[in-house]
Amino acid sequence: MSRRDRKPLAKSRTSGDRPRGATPFRSKKPGDRPQGTRPGGKPARFAEPRREKPAFVVAEPEKTKAEVPLPTKVQTVVVTADENNMRVDRFLEARFPGLSFSHIQRIVRKGELRVNGKRADSKDRLEEGQSVRIPPLRLDAPKGTGPLSEAATKTLQALKEMTLYEDADVVVLNKPAGLAVQGGSGITRNVDQMLEVMRDAKGQKPRLVHRLDRETSGCLLVAKTRFAATALTGSFRHRSARKIYWALVAGVPKPKQGRISTYLAKEESEEDSIMRVAKHGDEGASHAVTYYAVVETSAQKLAWVSLKPVTGRTHQLRAHMAHIDHAIVGDPKYFNKENWDLPGGLQNRLHLLARRLVIPHPRGGVIDVSAPLPPHMLQSWNLLGLEHDRFDPIENAPEE
């Protein structure tokens, strides 16, 4: 059953009302104000979106612990609870970060990978307890690192222009709306393909650590080394990464702060596939939790909301906002408001930004990066008179 708590998140400061170990939504001390507010509770304004630099305590990694060796012979592994409902290709990427996307697709296509003794498709979902036969794996042979072609040089420049943060292990890109993260039917250009031009002297290609929908813009994390890929993938799996999204939605959610908790399952059709709200126990259904907070409104017709996903299900934020009848503006899959006219001047594109990413750095310290509004969302914010430099009320929402 789906559930949306009516209790404002601000009340989560009491230990009995807050999940164990969660960060308080507001300060515990009487008279204290949340960071970024003025007396009277009014939001403080910042000159520009915050992009904090991570603090590092650099130490040499213990490779025997951080890196998972690729199997040199056939092995069988069991799907864990954390891996329940994970796609086959995502499962392999998480278990063996050194594998390339093309190599994963190849072993699945040839039937070398088996689930409970049967062939599987890369998009099939795994269930806890299933046995997965994994063939011998290898890293792709290093490619030459000679001079880049003119096209490759342009691609490298495009990646540099997207870069929000970079060091020897990690790159955080500001992915533009409309650029796919990985290849697929009808996709001619994608981030994974573009990363080929960033191979190092040993031939190592940077690896995607997580993904964003094609029309979602914002922070996209990429590991430059196998060591970093293993550590960062583990942070996402164990939910020690914190993600904050901004969206423009139809109407104004009530209460203005809340928690959305449902089960989501994939629904396939001949033309498309979407995530639908399901019941506990339905085939392929996974629990999904999202915290939301209204930051600012425009004439009660639109609201700027800050979203914090606790889980990472496909299309989770888009499906959850549609579920509470406040679909994200410009969403071609989930916008479900009949007789609703887009305000003049706003582009009919998905208004969803992966605003901020906070994650432990593989060598110590924390990566904390924020992405600016993409052009079409900035245009909407300006037309509606929304102030994009306002304090974000959901930064300290609970973690569970």
C-alpha positions as a Markdown table, in Angstrom:
| # | Residue | x | y | z |
|---|---|---|---|---|
| 1 | Met | 0.0 | 0.0 | 0.0 |
| 2 | Ser | 1.2 | 3.5 | -0.8 |
| 3 | Arg | 1.5 | 6.0 | 2.0 |
| 4 | Arg | 2.3 | 9.8 | 2.3 |
| 5 | Asp | 2.9 | 10.9 | 5.8 |
| 6 | Arg | 0.9 | 14.0 | 6.8 |
| 7 | Lys | 3.4 | 14.8 | 9.6 |
| 8 | Pro | 5.7 | 17.7 | 8.7 |
| 9 | Leu | 9.3 | 16.7 | 8.5 |
| 10 | Ala | 10.2 | 19.5 | 10.9 |
| 11 | Lys | 8.8 | 17.4 | 13.8 |
| 12 | Ser | 11.4 | 14.8 | 13.2 |
| 13 | Arg | 13.7 | 16.5 | 15.8 |
| 14 | Thr | 12.2 | 14.2 | 18.5 |
| 15 | Ser | 14.0 | 10.9 | 18.8 |
| 16 | Gly | 10.7 | 9.0 | 18.9 |
| 17 | Asp | 9.6 | 10.5 | 15.6 |
| 18 | Arg | 12.9 | 10.2 | 13.7 |
| 19 | Pro | 14.4 | 7.1 | 12.1 |
| 20 | Arg | 17.3 | 5.9 | 14.2 |
| 21 | Gly | 20.5 | 7.5 | 13.1 |
| 22 | Ala | 18.8 | 10.2 | 11.0 |
| 23 | Thr | 20.1 | 13.7 | 10.9 |
| 24 | Pro | 17.7 | 16.2 | 12.5 |
| 25 | Phe | 15.7 | 18.2 | 10.0 |
| 26 | Arg | 16.2 | 21.3 | 12.2 |
| 27 | Ser | 18.5 | 22.2 | 15.0 |
| 28 | Lys | 17.9 | 20.6 | 18.4 |
| 29 | Lys | 18.9 | 23.5 | 20.6 |
| 30 | Pro | 16.2 | 26.0 | 21.5 |
| 31 | Gly | 16.6 | 29.3 | 19.8 |
| 32 | Asp | 19.0 | 27.9 | 17.1 |
| 33 | Arg | 18.1 | 28.7 | 13.5 |
| 34 | Pro | 18.8 | 26.3 | 10.6 |
| 35 | Gln | 21.9 | 27.2 | 8.7 |
| 36 | Gly | 21.1 | 29.7 | 5.9 |
| 37 | Thr | 18.2 | 31.5 | 7.6 |
| 38 | Arg | 17.7 | 34.9 | 9.0 |
| 39 | Pro | 15.9 | 35.8 | 12.3 |
| 40 | Gly | 12.2 | 35.2 | 11.8 |
| 41 | Gly | 12.7 | 32.1 | 9.8 |
| 42 | Lys | 13.1 | 33.9 | 6.4 |
| 43 | Pro | 15.5 | 32.1 | 4.0 |
| 44 | Ala | 18.9 | 33.6 | 3.6 |
| 45 | Arg | 20.2 | 34.3 | 0.1 |
| 46 | Phe | 23.4 | 33.2 | -1.4 |
| 47 | Ala | 25.2 | 35.0 | -4.2 |
| 48 | Glu | 25.5 | 31.9 | -6.3 |
| 49 | Pro | 24.8 | 28.1 | -5.9 |
| 50 | Arg | 27.1 | 26.6 | -3.3 |
| 51 | Arg | 29.9 | 24.3 | -4.6 |
| 52 | Glu | 31.9 | 23.3 | -1.7 |
| 53 | Lys | 35.3 | 21.8 | -2.2 |
| 54 | Pro | 35.9 | 18.4 | -0.6 |
| 55 | Ala | 38.4 | 18.1 | 2.1 |
| 56 | Phe | 40.8 | 15.2 | 1.5 |
| 57 | Val | 42.8 | 13.0 | 3.9 |
| 58 | Val | 44.9 | 11.2 | 1.3 |
| 59 | Ala | 46.0 | 7.7 | 2.0 |
| 60 | Glu | 47.2 | 4.9 | -0.2 |
| 61 | Pro | 44.3 | 2.4 | -0.8 |
| 62 | Glu | 44.6 | -1.2 | 0.3 |
| 63 | Lys | 44.0 | -2.8 | -3.1 |
| 64 | Thr | 43.2 | -6.2 | -1.7 |
| 65 | Lys | 40.2 | -4.8 | 0.1 |
| 66 | Ala | 39.0 | -2.1 | -2.3 |
| 67 | Glu | 39.3 | -3.9 | -5.6 |
| 68 | Val | 37.3 | -7.0 | -6.5 |
| 69 | Pro | 39.3 | -9.3 | -8.7 |
| 70 | Leu | 37.7 | -10.4 | -11.9 |
| 71 | Pro | 37.0 | -14.1 | -12.0 |
| 72 | Thr | 39.3 | -16.1 | -14.2 |
| 73 | Lys | 37.0 | -19.2 | -14.2 |
| 74 | Val | 33.3 | -19.8 | -14.0 |
| 75 | Gln | 31.8 | -18.9 | -10.6 |
| 76 | Thr | 28.3 | -18.8 | -9.2 |
| 77 | Val | 27.2 | -16.0 | -6.9 |
| 78 | Val | 23.9 | -15.5 | -5.0 |
| 79 | Val | 21.9 | -12.3 | -5.3 |
| 80 | Thr | 21.8 | -10.4 | -1.9 |
| 81 | Ala | 18.9 | -8.4 | -0.4 |
| 82 | Asp | 20.6 | -5.2 | -1.5 |
| 83 | Glu | 20.7 | -6.5 | -5.0 |
| 84 | Asn | 17.0 | -7.5 | -5.2 |
| 85 | Asn | 15.3 | -6.1 | -8.3 |
| 86 | Met | 18.6 | -4.9 | -9.8 |
| 87 | Arg | 19.0 | -5.2 | -13.5 |
| 88 | Val | 21.4 | -7.9 | -14.7 |
| 89 | Asp | 23.8 | -5.4 | -16.3 |
| 90 | Arg | 23.7 | -3.1 | -13.3 |
| 91 | Phe | 24.4 | -6.1 | -11.1 |
| 92 | Leu | 27.5 | -6.9 | -13.0 |
| 93 | Glu | 28.7 | -3.3 | -13.0 |
| 94 | Ala | 28.2 | -3.1 | -9.3 |
| 95 | Arg | 30.0 | -6.4 | -8.6 |
| 96 | Phe | 32.8 | -5.8 | -11.1 |
| 97 | Pro | 33.4 | -2.1 | -11.7 |
| 98 | Gly | 36.3 | -2.8 | -14.1 |
| 99 | Leu | 34.0 | -4.2 | -16.7 |
| 100 | Ser | 33.0 | -2.1 | -19.7 |
| 101 | Phe | 29.4 | -1.7 | -20.8 |
| 102 | Ser | 30.2 | -3.4 | -24.2 |
| 103 | His | 31.8 | -6.4 | -22.5 |
| 104 | Ile | 28.7 | -6.9 | -20.2 |
| 105 | Gln | 26.4 | -6.7 | -23.2 |
| 106 | Arg | 28.5 | -9.3 | -25.1 |
| 107 | Ile | 28.6 | -12.0 | -22.4 |
| 108 | Val | 24.8 | -11.6 | -21.8 |
| 109 | Arg | 24.0 | -11.7 | -25.5 |
| 110 | Lys | 26.1 | -14.9 | -26.0 |
| 111 | Gly | 24.3 | -16.6 | -23.1 |
| 112 | Glu | 27.5 | -17.0 | -21.0 |
| 113 | Leu | 25.7 | -15.5 | -18.0 |
| 114 | Arg | 22.9 | -17.6 | -16.5 |
| 115 | Val | 20.3 | -16.9 | -13.8 |
| 116 | Asn | 19.1 | -20.1 | -12.1 |
| 117 | Gly | 20.5 | -22.0 | -15.0 |
| 118 | Lys | 18.6 | -20.0 | -17.7 |
| 119 | Arg | 19.7 | -17.4 | -20.2 |
| 120 | Ala | 19.0 | -13.8 | -19.2 |
| 121 | Asp | 18.6 | -10.5 | -20.8 |
| 122 | Ser | 20.6 | -7.5 | -19.6 |
| 123 | Lys | 17.4 | -5.7 | -18.7 |
| 124 | Asp | 16.0 | -8.6 | -16.6 |
| 125 | Arg | 15.5 | -8.0 | -12.9 |
| 126 | Leu | 17.2 | -10.2 | -10.3 |
| 127 | Glu | 15.6 | -11.5 | -7.2 |
| 128 | Glu | 17.2 | -12.1 | -3.8 |
| 129 | Gly | 18.4 | -15.7 | -3.5 |
| 130 | Gln | 18.8 | -16.3 | -7.2 |
| 131 | Ser | 22.1 | -17.9 | -8.3 |
| 132 | Val | 24.0 | -16.2 | -11.1 |
| 133 | Arg | 26.5 | -18.1 | -13.2 |
| 134 | Ile | 29.3 | -15.7 | -14.2 |
| 135 | Pro | 31.8 | -16.7 | -16.9 |
| 136 | Pro | 35.5 | -15.8 | -16.8 |
| 137 | Leu | 35.8 | -12.0 | -17.2 |
| 138 | Arg | 38.5 | -9.8 | -18.5 |
| 139 | Leu | 39.2 | -6.1 | -18.8 |
| 140 | Asp | 39.1 | -4.7 | -22.3 |
| 141 | Ala | 42.6 | -4.5 | -23.9 |
| 142 | Pro | 44.1 | -1.0 | -23.5 |
| 143 | Lys | 43.6 | 1.2 | -26.5 |
| 144 | Gly | 46.3 | 3.3 | -28.0 |
| 145 | Thr | 46.8 | 6.7 | -26.4 |
| 146 | Gly | 48.1 | 8.5 | -29.5 |
| 147 | Pro | 47.1 | 12.0 | -30.7 |
| 148 | Leu | 43.3 | 12.6 | -30.6 |
| 149 | Ser | 41.4 | 13.1 | -33.7 |
| 150 | Glu | 39.6 | 16.4 | -34.3 |
| 151 | Ala | 36.3 | 14.8 | -33.3 |
| 152 | Ala | 37.8 | 13.3 | -30.2 |
| 153 | Thr | 39.3 | 16.7 | -29.2 |
| 154 | Lys | 35.9 | 18.3 | -29.5 |
| 155 | Thr | 34.4 | 15.6 | -27.3 |
| 156 | Leu | 37.1 | 16.1 | -24.7 |
| 157 | Gln | 36.5 | 19.8 | -24.7 |
| 158 | Ala | 32.7 | 19.2 | -24.3 |
| 159 | Leu | 33.4 | 17.0 | -21.2 |
| 160 | Lys | 35.7 | 19.6 | -19.7 |
| 161 | Glu | 33.0 | 22.2 | -20.1 |
| 162 | Met | 30.6 | 19.9 | -18.3 |
| 163 | Thr | 33.0 | 19.3 | -15.4 |
| 164 | Leu | 32.0 | 20.5 | -12.0 |
| 165 | Tyr | 34.8 | 18.8 | -10.1 |
| 166 | Glu | 37.8 | 16.6 | -11.0 |
| 167 | Asp | 40.8 | 15.0 | -9.3 |
| 168 | Ala | 42.9 | 12.0 | -9.9 |
| 169 | Asp | 40.1 | 9.5 | -9.0 |
| 170 | Val | 36.8 | 11.2 | -9.6 |
| 171 | Val | 35.0 | 13.5 | -12.1 |
| 172 | Val | 31.6 | 15.0 | -11.4 |
| 173 | Leu | 29.9 | 16.2 | -14.7 |
| 174 | Asn | 27.0 | 18.6 | -15.1 |
| 175 | Lys | 25.1 | 16.4 | -17.6 |
| 176 | Pro | 22.9 | 18.5 | -19.8 |
| 177 | Ala | 19.2 | 17.6 | -20.4 |
| 178 | Gly | 18.8 | 15.6 | -23.6 |
| 179 | Leu | 22.1 | 13.8 | -23.4 |
| 180 | Ala | 21.8 | 10.1 | -22.7 |
| 181 | Val | 24.1 | 8.5 | -20.1 |
| 182 | Gln | 24.4 | 5.2 | -22.0 |
| 183 | Gly | 23.7 | 3.9 | -25.5 |
| 184 | Gly | 20.4 | 2.3 | -26.5 |
| 185 | Ser | 17.9 | 2.2 | -29.4 |
| 186 | Gly | 18.0 | 5.4 | -31.3 |
| 187 | Ile | 20.8 | 7.0 | -29.2 |
| 188 | Thr | 23.8 | 8.1 | -31.3 |
| 189 | Arg | 25.7 | 10.1 | -28.6 |
| 190 | Asn | 26.0 | 9.3 | -24.9 |
| 191 | Val | 28.2 | 10.1 | -21.9 |
| 192 | Asp | 29.6 | 6.5 | -21.7 |
| 193 | Gln | 30.7 | 6.8 | -25.3 |
| 194 | Met | 32.2 | 10.2 | -24.8 |
| 195 | Leu | 34.4 | 8.9 | -21.9 |
| 196 | Glu | 36.4 | 6.9 | -24.4 |
| 197 | Val | 38.5 | 10.0 | -25.1 |
| 198 | Met | 39.5 | 10.2 | -21.4 |
| 199 | Arg | 41.4 | 6.9 | -21.3 |
| 200 | Asp | 44.6 | 7.2 | -19.3 |
| 201 | Ala | 48.2 | 6.0 | -20.2 |
| 202 | Lys | 47.3 | 2.5 | -19.1 |
| 203 | Gly | 44.2 | 2.4 | -21.3 |
| 204 | Gln | 41.8 | 2.7 | -18.3 |
| 205 | Lys | 38.5 | 4.4 | -19.3 |
| 206 | Pro | 36.5 | 6.4 | -16.7 |
| 207 | Arg | 33.5 | 4.4 | -15.4 |
| 208 | Leu | 29.9 | 5.6 | -14.7 |
| 209 | Val | 29.0 | 5.1 | -11.1 |
| 210 | His | 25.3 | 6.0 | -11.3 |
| 211 | Arg | 22.9 | 7.2 | -13.9 |
| 212 | Leu | 20.4 | 10.0 | -14.7 |
| 213 | Asp | 17.5 | 9.9 | -17.0 |
| 214 | Arg | 18.1 | 11.3 | -20.5 |
| 215 | Glu | 16.1 | 14.5 | -19.8 |
| 216 | Thr | 17.3 | 15.0 | -16.3 |
| 217 | Ser | 20.3 | 17.4 | -15.9 |
| 218 | Gly | 22.8 | 17.8 | -13.2 |
| 219 | Cys | 25.4 | 16.0 | -11.1 |
| 220 | Leu | 26.7 | 12.8 | -12.7 |
| 221 | Leu | 29.5 | 10.9 | -10.9 |
| 222 | Val | 32.3 | 9.2 | -12.9 |
| 223 | Ala | 35.2 | 7.2 | -11.5 |
| 224 | Lys | 38.5 | 7.6 | -13.2 |
| 225 | Thr | 40.1 | 4.4 | -11.7 |
| 226 | Arg | 39.0 | 0.9 | -10.9 |
| 227 | Phe | 39.8 | 1.6 | -7.2 |
| 228 | Ala | 37.5 | 4.6 | -7.1 |
| 229 | Ala | 34.7 | 2.8 | -9.0 |
| 230 | Thr | 34.7 | 0.0 | -6.4 |
| 231 | Ala | 34.6 | 2.4 | -3.5 |
| 232 | Leu | 32.0 | 4.8 | -5.0 |
| 233 | Thr | 29.7 | 1.9 | -6.1 |
| 234 | Gly | 29.8 | 0.6 | -2.6 |
| 235 | Ser | 28.8 | 4.0 | -1.2 |
| 236 | Phe | 25.7 | 4.0 | -3.4 |
| 237 | Arg | 24.8 | 0.4 | -2.5 |
| 238 | His | 25.1 | 1.2 | 1.2 |
| 239 | Arg | 23.2 | 4.5 | 0.9 |
| 240 | Ser | 26.0 | 6.6 | 2.2 |
| 241 | Ala | 25.7 | 8.9 | -0.8 |
| 242 | Arg | 23.2 | 11.8 | -0.4 |
| 243 | Lys | 21.4 | 13.2 | -3.5 |
| 244 | Ile | 19.2 | 16.3 | -3.6 |
| 245 | Tyr | 17.1 | 17.2 | -6.7 |
| 246 | Trp | 15.1 | 20.3 | -7.6 |
| 247 | Ala | 11.9 | 20.1 | -9.6 |
| 248 | Leu | 9.0 | 22.3 | -10.8 |
| 249 | Val | 5.7 | 20.6 | -10.2 |
| 250 | Ala | 2.0 | 21.3 | -10.9 |
| 251 | Gly | 0.1 | 22.7 | -7.9 |
| 252 | Val | 1.4 | 23.0 | -4.4 |
| 253 | Pro | 1.9 | 19.8 | -2.3 |
| 254 | Lys | 0.2 | 19.7 | 1.1 |
| 255 | Pro | 1.7 | 19.3 | 3.6 |
| 256 | Lys | 4.6 | 21.4 | 2.3 |
| 257 | Gln | 7.1 | 18.9 | 3.7 |
| 258 | Gly | 6.5 | 15.2 | 3.6 |
| 259 | Arg | 7.6 | 11.6 | 3.0 |
| 260 | Ile | 6.3 | 9.5 | 0.1 |
| 261 | Ser | 6.6 | 5.7 | 0.6 |
| 262 | Thr | 5.3 | 3.3 | -2.0 |
| 263 | Tyr | 6.2 | 0.1 | -3.8 |
| 264 | Leu | 7.2 | 0.6 | -7.5 |
| 265 | Ala | 7.1 | -2.0 | -10.3 |
| 266 | Lys | 8.0 | -1.8 | -14.0 |
| 267 | Glu | 5.0 | -1.9 | -16.4 |
| 268 | Glu | 5.9 | -2.9 | -20.0 |
| 269 | Ser | 3.9 | -2.1 | -23.1 |
| 270 | Glu | 4.6 | -2.4 | -26.8 |
| 271 | Glu | 5.4 | 1.3 | -27.1 |
| 272 | Asp | 7.0 | 2.2 | -23.7 |
| 273 | Ser | 7.6 | 1.2 | -20.1 |
| 274 | Ile | 6.8 | 3.1 | -16.9 |
| 275 | Met | 7.1 | 2.6 | -13.2 |
| 276 | Arg | 3.7 | 2.1 | -11.5 |
| 277 | Val | 2.8 | 2.2 | -7.9 |
| 278 | Ala | 2.3 | -1.4 | -6.8 |
| 279 | Lys | 1.5 | -3.4 | -3.6 |
| 280 | His | 3.9 | -5.1 | -1.4 |
| 281 | Gly | 4.4 | -8.6 | -2.7 |
| 282 | Asp | 3.6 | -7.7 | -6.4 |
| 283 | Glu | 6.0 | -9.2 | -8.9 |
| 284 | Gly | 9.0 | -7.0 | -9.4 |
| 285 | Ala | 7.8 | -4.5 | -6.8 |
| 286 | Ser | 10.5 | -2.6 | -4.8 |
| 287 | His | 10.1 | -0.3 | -1.8 |
| 288 | Ala | 10.8 | 3.4 | -2.7 |
| 289 | Val | 11.1 | 6.3 | -0.3 |
| 290 | Thr | 11.3 | 10.0 | -1.1 |
| 291 | Tyr | 11.4 | 13.1 | 1.1 |
| 292 | Tyr | 10.1 | 16.4 | -0.4 |
| 293 | Ala | 9.9 | 20.0 | 0.7 |
| 294 | Val | 8.3 | 23.0 | -1.0 |
| 295 | Val | 10.8 | 25.8 | -1.4 |
| 296 | Glu | 8.7 | 28.4 | -3.1 |
| 297 | Thr | 5.4 | 28.7 | -5.0 |
| 298 | Ser | 4.0 | 30.7 | -8.0 |
| 299 | Ala | 0.4 | 31.7 | -7.7 |
| 300 | Gln | -0.5 | 28.4 | -6.2 |
| 301 | Lys | -0.4 | 26.9 | -9.7 |
| 302 | Leu | 3.3 | 25.8 | -9.6 |
| 303 | Ala | 5.8 | 24.9 | -6.9 |
| 304 | Trp | 9.5 | 24.6 | -6.7 |
| 305 | Val | 10.2 | 21.4 | -4.7 |
| 306 | Ser | 13.4 | 20.0 | -3.3 |
| 307 | Leu | 13.5 | 16.2 | -3.4 |
| 308 | Lys | 15.6 | 13.7 | -1.5 |
| 309 | Pro | 15.4 | 10.1 | -2.6 |
| 310 | Val | 16.4 | 7.6 | 0.0 |
| 311 | Thr | 16.2 | 4.6 | -2.4 |
| 312 | Gly | 17.3 | 4.8 | -6.0 |
| 313 | Arg | 14.5 | 3.2 | -8.1 |
| 314 | Thr | 14.1 | 3.8 | -11.8 |
| 315 | His | 12.0 | 7.1 | -12.4 |
| 316 | Gln | 11.4 | 7.2 | -8.6 |
| 317 | Leu | 11.0 | 10.9 | -8.2 |
| 318 | Arg | 8.9 | 11.3 | -11.4 |
| 319 | Ala | 6.6 | 8.5 | -10.4 |
| 320 | His | 6.3 | 9.6 | -6.8 |
| 321 | Met | 5.4 | 13.2 | -7.6 |
| 322 | Ala | 2.8 | 12.0 | -10.1 |
| 323 | His | 1.4 | 9.7 | -7.4 |
| 324 | Ile | 0.7 | 12.5 | -5.0 |
| 325 | Asp | -0.9 | 14.5 | -7.9 |
| 326 | His | 1.9 | 17.0 | -8.3 |
| 327 | Ala | 3.6 | 15.7 | -11.5 |
| 328 | Ile | 6.9 | 17.3 | -12.6 |
| 329 | Val | 6.3 | 19.9 | -15.3 |
| 330 | Gly | 7.3 | 18.7 | -18.8 |
| 331 | Asp | 7.4 | 15.0 | -17.9 |
| 332 | Pro | 6.3 | 13.1 | -21.0 |
| 333 | Lys | 5.8 | 9.8 | -19.2 |
| 334 | Tyr | 4.2 | 10.8 | -15.9 |
| 335 | Phe | 2.5 | 14.1 | -16.2 |
| 336 | Asn | -1.1 | 13.2 | -15.5 |
| 337 | Lys | -3.0 | 16.6 | -15.1 |
| 338 | Glu | -5.9 | 16.9 | -17.5 |
| 339 | Asn | -6.9 | 20.3 | -18.9 |
| 340 | Trp | -3.7 | 21.8 | -17.5 |
| 341 | Asp | -2.1 | 24.5 | -19.5 |
| 342 | Leu | 1.6 | 25.2 | -19.4 |
| 343 | Pro | 2.1 | 28.8 | -18.3 |
| 344 | Gly | 3.3 | 31.1 | -21.2 |
| 345 | Gly | 7.0 | 31.2 | -21.8 |
| 346 | Leu | 7.8 | 27.9 | -20.1 |
| 347 | Gln | 9.4 | 25.2 | -22.2 |
| 348 | Asn | 7.6 | 21.8 | -22.3 |
| 349 | Arg | 10.7 | 20.0 | -21.1 |
| 350 | Leu | 11.3 | 17.9 | -18.0 |
| 351 | His | 12.0 | 20.3 | -15.1 |
| 352 | Leu | 14.2 | 18.1 | -12.9 |
| 353 | Leu | 17.7 | 18.8 | -11.8 |
| 354 | Ala | 20.2 | 16.5 | -9.9 |
| 355 | Arg | 21.1 | 19.6 | -7.8 |
| 356 | Arg | 23.6 | 18.3 | -5.3 |
| 357 | Leu | 25.7 | 15.2 | -4.6 |
| 358 | Val | 27.4 | 14.4 | -1.3 |
| 359 | Ile | 29.5 | 11.2 | -1.1 |
| 360 | Pro | 32.6 | 10.0 | 0.7 |
| 361 | His | 35.7 | 10.3 | -1.4 |
| 362 | Pro | 37.5 | 7.0 | -2.0 |
| 363 | Arg | 40.7 | 8.3 | -0.3 |
| 364 | Gly | 39.1 | 10.1 | 2.6 |
| 365 | Gly | 37.1 | 13.3 | 3.0 |
| 366 | Val | 33.9 | 14.2 | 1.2 |
| 367 | Ile | 32.9 | 15.2 | -2.3 |
| 368 | Asp | 30.1 | 17.9 | -2.1 |
| 369 | Val | 29.2 | 19.3 | -5.5 |
| 370 | Ser | 26.2 | 21.4 | -6.7 |
| 371 | Ala | 25.0 | 21.9 | -10.3 |
| 372 | Pro | 23.3 | 25.1 | -11.5 |
| 373 | Leu | 19.9 | 25.2 | -13.1 |
| 374 | Pro | 19.9 | 24.2 | -16.8 |
| 375 | Pro | 18.9 | 26.9 | -19.3 |
| 376 | His | 15.3 | 25.9 | -19.7 |
| 377 | Met | 14.8 | 25.6 | -15.9 |
| 378 | Leu | 16.6 | 28.9 | -15.2 |
| 379 | Gln | 14.3 | 30.6 | -17.8 |
| 380 | Ser | 11.2 | 29.2 | -16.0 |
| 381 | Trp | 12.6 | 30.3 | -12.6 |
| 382 | Asn | 13.1 | 33.8 | -14.0 |
| 383 | Leu | 9.7 | 34.0 | -15.6 |
| 384 | Leu | 7.9 | 32.9 | -12.4 |
| 385 | Gly | 10.0 | 35.1 | -10.2 |
| 386 | Leu | 11.5 | 32.2 | -8.2 |
| 387 | Glu | 14.8 | 32.9 | -6.5 |
| 388 | His | 17.2 | 30.1 | -7.3 |
| 389 | Asp | 19.7 | 31.1 | -4.6 |
| 390 | Arg | 17.3 | 30.4 | -1.7 |
| 391 | Phe | 18.1 | 28.2 | 1.2 |
| 392 | Asp | 17.2 | 24.6 | 0.5 |
| 393 | Pro | 15.0 | 23.3 | 3.3 |
| 394 | Ile | 15.5 | 19.6 | 2.6 |
| 395 | Glu | 19.3 | 19.4 | 3.0 |
| 396 | Asn | 19.0 | 17.9 | 6.5 |
| 397 | Ala | 16.0 | 15.7 | 5.9 |
| 398 | Pro | 16.1 | 12.2 | 7.5 |
| 399 | Glu | 18.1 | 9.5 | 5.8 |
| 400 | Glu | 15.6 | 6.6 | 6.0 |
